[in-house]
Amino acid sequence: MAIRERNGLRQRVMSAPQQPAADPRNRVRRARLRAVRLDPWSVMKTAFLLSIAFAIVTVVAVTVVWYVLQAAGVYESISRTVTDVLGSASETRFNLEDYIGLQRVLGFTALICVVDVVLITAISTLCAFLYNLSASLLGGLEVTLAEEE
């Protein structure tokens, strides 16, 4: 209850309970987004580019691992061990790099990468079609984004 003076008269005035002022630091903006349809053509292009990037990374990684193992002397050590196990019965020295050389390993890696690019692109496009089919029945994927100011 508050007392107010007007024209020399005192009046008792009932005041409404004061609500705390909204703190501007606690304001949160929210946005609800719904992914109802994915364009299969865009999904295919994106998946193709990402799988090409993955293939390049794979070839570079295999090459680096090959040179690190060669610098560490792993292939020479394996060749010496196989020669020692075979003994002096064989006149030719065993060389591991004749069987699994860098060119063969990179060729096999390239073959795996090509198959991987085709499979990843096809599977992701198929998944886009399946998502569109299920989203038309169920409404799609809904995401709520929040931003604090």
C-alpha positions in Angstrom: 0.0 0.0 0.0 1.3 3.4 -0.9 0.4 6.9 0.3 0.1 9.7 -2.2 -0.5 13.4 -1.7 -2.6 15.4 -4.0 -3.8 18.9 -3.4 -2.9 18.7 0.2 -4.9 15.5 0.8 -3.4 12.2 1.6 -4.8 9.2 -0.1 -4.1 5.6 0.4 -3.6 3.9 -2.9 -3.3 0.1 -3.5 -0.5 -0.6 -5.8 -0.1 -3.7 -7.9 2.8 -5.9 -6.9 5.8 -5.0 -8.8 7.3 -7.6 -11.1 11.0 -7.7 -11.5 12.2 -6.0 -14.6 13.3 -8.4 -17.4 17.0 -8.7 -17.3 18.2 -7.9 -20.9 21.1 -10.4 -20.4 18.7 -13.3 -20.0 16.8 -12.9 -23.2 16.9 -15.9 -25.5 15.7 -15.9 -29.1 14.5 -19.2 -30.4 13.8 -20.5 -33.9 12.2 -23.7 -34.8 13.3 -25.2 -38.2 12.0 -28.2 -39.9 13.8 -30.1 -42.7 10.9 -31.4 -44.7 12.8 -32.3 -48.0 16.3 -32.9 -49.1 17.2 -32.3 -52.7 18.7 -35.6 -53.9 20.7 -33.9 -56.6 22.4 -31.6 -54.0 23.0 -34.5 -51.7 24.6 -36.5 -54.5 26.9 -33.6 -55.5 27.9 -33.0 -51.9 28.5 -36.7 -51.2 30.6 -37.0 -54.4 32.8 -34.1 -53.5 33.3 -35.3 -49.9 34.1 -38.8 -51.0 36.6 -37.5 -53.5 38.2 -35.5 -50.7 38.2 -38.7 -48.5 39.9 -40.6 -51.4 42.6 -38.0 -51.7 43.3 -38.1 -48.0 43.4 -41.9 -48.0 46.0 -41.9 -50.9 48.2 -39.3 -49.1 47.9 -41.2 -45.8 48.9 -44.5 -47.4 51.9 -42.9 -49.2 53.1 -41.2 -45.9 52.7 -44.5 -44.0 54.6 -46.4 -46.7 57.6 -43.9 -46.6 57.6 -43.9 -42.8 57.8 -47.7 -42.7 60.5 -47.7 -45.4 62.6 -45.0 -43.5 62.2 -47.1 -40.3 63.6 -50.1 -42.1 60.6 -52.3 -41.6 60.7 -53.8 -45.1 64.4 -54.6 -44.9 64.0 -56.2 -41.5 61.1 -58.4 -42.8 63.2 -59.4 -45.9 66.2 -60.4 -43.7 63.9 -62.4 -41.4 62.3 -64.3 -44.3 65.8 -65.0 -45.8 67.0 -66.3 -42.4 64.0 -68.5 -42.0 64.4 -70.0 -45.5 68.1 -70.6 -44.8 70.8 -71.0 -47.3 68.8 -73.4 -49.4 67.5 -70.6 -51.6 70.2 -68.9 -53.7 68.2 -65.7 -54.3 67.6 -63.1 -51.6 64.0 -62.5 -50.6 62.9 -58.9 -51.1 59.5 -57.9 -49.7 59.2 -54.8 -51.9 59.2 -57.0 -55.0 55.8 -58.4 -53.9 54.2 -55.4 -52.2 55.9 -52.3 -53.7 54.7 -48.8 -53.5 53.1 -48.9 -57.0 51.1 -52.0 -56.1 50.0 -50.6 -52.8 48.9 -47.3 -54.4 47.2 -49.1 -57.2 45.2 -51.1 -54.7 44.4 -48.0 -52.7 43.2 -46.2 -55.8 41.0 -49.1 -56.7 39.5 -49.1 -53.2 39.0 -45.3 -53.3 37.2 -45.5 -56.7 34.8 -48.1 -55.3 34.4 -46.1 -52.2 33.5 -42.9 -54.1 30.8 -44.8 -56.1 29.3 -46.5 -53.1 29.3 -43.4 -50.9 27.6 -41.3 -53.6 25.0 -43.9 -54.4 24.2 -44.7 -50.8 23.9 -41.1 -49.8 21.6 -40.3 -52.7 19.4 -43.4 -51.8 19.3 -42.2 -48.2 18.1 -38.7 -49.4 15.2 -40.4 -51.3 14.3 -42.5 -48.3 14.4 -39.5 -46.0 12.1 -37.6 -48.4 9.7 -40.5 -48.3 9.7 -40.8 -44.6 9.5 -37.0 -44.0 6.4 -36.8 -46.2 4.7 -39.3 -43.9 6.2 -38.2 -40.5 6.8 -34.5 -41.0 10.5 -34.3 -41.2 13.3 -33.4 -38.7 12.6 -30.5 -36.4 15.5 -28.5 -34.8 15.2 -25.7 -32.3 17.9 -23.1 -32.3 18.5 -20.8 -29.4 20.6 -17.7 -29.2 21.4 -15.9 -26.0 21.8 -12.1 -26.3 
